[in-house]
Amino acid sequence: MKNRTEHTIRKALLKAKRPAVLWSGGKDSGVLLDIALGIRPDIEVIHFKLPFLPAKYQHHHKLQETLGITVHDWLPSRLALTHGNNRIDVCETYDIGSGEISVMRGTEPFEEGKPWVCGLDWLNRPTCKATANFDVLLCGHKSCDIDPLTGNVPLEIDMKRLGAFTECWYPLRDWTDEDISNYTLSNHILYDENRYDARVVSKEDKSLNSDYIQACMRCVDKREGDFVQCPKLQADIENISRFIRHEQQVHAYCNVRSGLPDMRGVLQSQVELADPKEGQVGREWYPEGDATGGLSAT
């Protein structure tokens, strides 16, 4: 498996001017990073980090310091909600190279007395248009991965183009979870022990798993009623989901999306609105009638 992966990476890097590894801190991207560094020790790393729940990123900071790697991060260009399998993800879309990628963040029910995030605050986080001139991306998505919202996400290709000149390669396409665990243990790769057990299998407890965020989404969840109880304000408030942008992935080539158990960092360059009449946080849009209740991200 490693030989095939090395062959794919070398092929991807052959004409690359500025390649990078998409790294989530999970076990799949950890294996990919280890192999990529063995081929190109100065390769850059991209990790899109959230601005809250810092305890989830202890492993990320430790590994960056240990390996001495350069890790880039920037703000998303837009945020939206995605539904499936009675779950809800926050879809953060980032400009990169000649295209964009969507990072799917899973949400988990919050517990009183433990750190959690307000969903509306999350959707109102700052956004920007960014220039990131990476031309080759290495992604740890595997064909056997199971998405919590959509199920199995088999890959049909080794490389996906993001716009005119940026390529996204999947060197771990044929790996299994067992392959990842065996490689991690036999090569003594540092992995997040708060997130995985001694066999490098995901723990049930997601409180320190950076792929999942404990959040209250009541007032932005279209599955809820017209009025909801807000734990932040300790008050009954209106459900404003009709103002929130909703996006559904379009992935005819391989059913790829992120929101994966082990790497929620990739990657679909094309999205469509679930309902073209739905609004977006920060956009001046109102349903029929009242034009006084819009939300602003500023």
Backbone hydrogen bonds, N-H to C=O, Kabsch-Sander energy under -0.5 kcal/mol:
donor,donor_aa,acceptor,acceptor_aa,energy
5,T,1,M,-2.2
6,E,2,K,-2.9
7,H,3,N,-2.2
8,T,4,R,-2.3
9,I,5,T,-2.6
10,R,6,E,-2.7
11,K,7,H,-2.1
12,A,8,T,-2.4
13,L,9,I,-2.4
14,L,10,R,-0.8
14,L,11,K,-0.6
16,A,13,L,-0.7
20,A,136,V,-1.9
21,V,44,E,-2.2
22,L,138,L,-2.9
23,W,21,V,-0.8
23,W,46,I,-2.8
30,G,26,G,-1.5
31,V,27,K,-1.9
32,L,28,D,-2.3
33,L,29,S,-2.4
34,D,30,G,-1.9
35,I,31,V,-2.2
36,A,32,L,-2.6
37,L,33,L,-2.5
38,G,34,D,-1.3
39,I,35,I,-1.0
39,I,36,A,-0.6
40,R,36,A,-3.2
43,I,40,R,-2.0
44,E,19,P,-0.9
45,V,70,T,-2.0
46,I,21,V,-2.9
47,H,72,H,-2.7
49,K,47,H,-0.9
56,K,53,L,-1.8
57,Y,54,P,-1.9
58,Q,55,A,-1.0
61,H,57,Y,-1.9
62,K,58,Q,-2.1
63,L,59,H,-2.8
64,Q,60,H,-2.2
65,E,61,H,-2.0
66,T,62,K,-2.4
67,L,63,L,-2.8
68,G,64,Q,-1.5
69,I,64,Q,-1.1
71,V,69,I,-0.6
72,H,45,V,-3.3
72,H,70,T,-0.5
77,S,93,T,-3.3
78,R,93,T,-1.2
80,A,91,C,-1.7
81,L,245,R,-1.9
82,T,89,D,-2.4
84,G,87,R,-1.8
87,R,84,G,-2.0
89,D,82,T,-3.1
90,V,105,R,-2.5
91,C,80,A,-2.9
91,C,89,D,-0.6
92,E,90,V,-0.7
92,E,103,V,-2.7
93,T,78,R,-2.4
93,T,91,C,-0.6
94,Y,101,I,-3.2
96,I,99,G,-2.5
97,G,132,A,-3.4
99,G,96,I,-2.6
101,I,94,Y,-2.2
103,V,92,E,-3.6
103,V,101,I,-0.5
104,M,102,S,-0.6
105,R,90,V,-2.8
105,R,103,V,-0.6
106,G,104,M,-0.6
106,G,211,D,-1.8
107,T,88,I,-1.0
108,E,213,I,-2.5
114,K,111,E,-2.0
117,V,214,Q,-2.0
119,G,117,V,-0.5
119,G,216,C,-2.5
122,W,118,C,-2.2
123,L,119,G,-2.5
124,N,120,L,-1.4
125,R,122,W,-1.8
128,C,76,P,-2.1
130,A,128,C,-0.5
132,A,130,A,-0.6
134,F,132,A,-1.8
135,D,18,R,-1.5
136,V,18,R,-0.9
137,L,167,E,-3.0
138,L,20,A,-2.3
139,C,137,L,-0.5
139,C,169,W,-2.9
143,S,173,R,-2.4
144,C,175,W,-0.5
145,D,142,K,-1.4
147,D,151,G,-3.7
151,G,147,D,-2.5
153,V,145,D,-1.9
160,K,168,C,-3.0
162,L,166,T,-3.4
163,G,161,R,-0.7
166,T,162,L,-0.8
167,E,135,D,-2.6
168,C,160,K,-3.1
169,W,137,L,-3.3
169,W,167,E,-0.5
170,Y,158,D,-2.4
172,L,139,C,-0.6
173,R,170,Y,-1.5
175,W,172,L,-1.8
180,I,176,T,-2.0
181,S,177,D,-2.4
182,N,178,E,-2.8
183,Y,179,D,-2.4
184,T,180,I,-2.5
185,L,181,S,-2.4
186,S,182,N,-2.7
187,N,183,Y,-1.8
188,H,185,L,-0.9
189,I,184,T,-2.3
193,E,191,Y,-1.0
195,R,192,D,-1.2
196,Y,192,D,-2.2
197,D,201,V,-2.4
200,V,197,D,-2.1
203,K,195,R,-2.5
206,K,204,E,-0.5
209,N,206,K,-1.4
210,S,208,L,-0.7
212,Y,209,N,-1.5
213,I,106,G,-2.9
215,A,108,E,-2.2
215,A,213,I,-0.7
216,C,117,V,-2.3
217,M,215,A,-0.6
220,V,217,M,-1.6
221,D,217,M,-0.7
221,D,218,R,-0.9
222,K,220,V,-0.6
224,E,221,D,-1.7
228,V,237,I,-2.7
230,C,228,V,-0.6
230,C,235,A,-3.3
234,Q,230,C,-1.6
235,A,230,C,-1.3
237,I,228,V,-3.1
239,N,226,D,-3.0
240,I,219,C,-2.7
240,I,238,E,-0.6
243,F,240,I,-2.2
244,I,241,S,-1.3
247,E,81,L,-2.0
248,Q,272,E,-2.4
250,V,270,Q,-1.4
251,H,249,Q,-0.5
254,C,251,H,-0.8
255,N,251,H,-2.4
259,G,104,M,-0.5
260,L,263,M,-0.8
272,E,248,Q,-1.4
274,A,246,H,-1.5
278,E,275,D,-2.3
279,G,242,R,-1.3
283,R,280,Q,-2.4
285,W,283,R,-1.7
290,D,288,E,-0.7
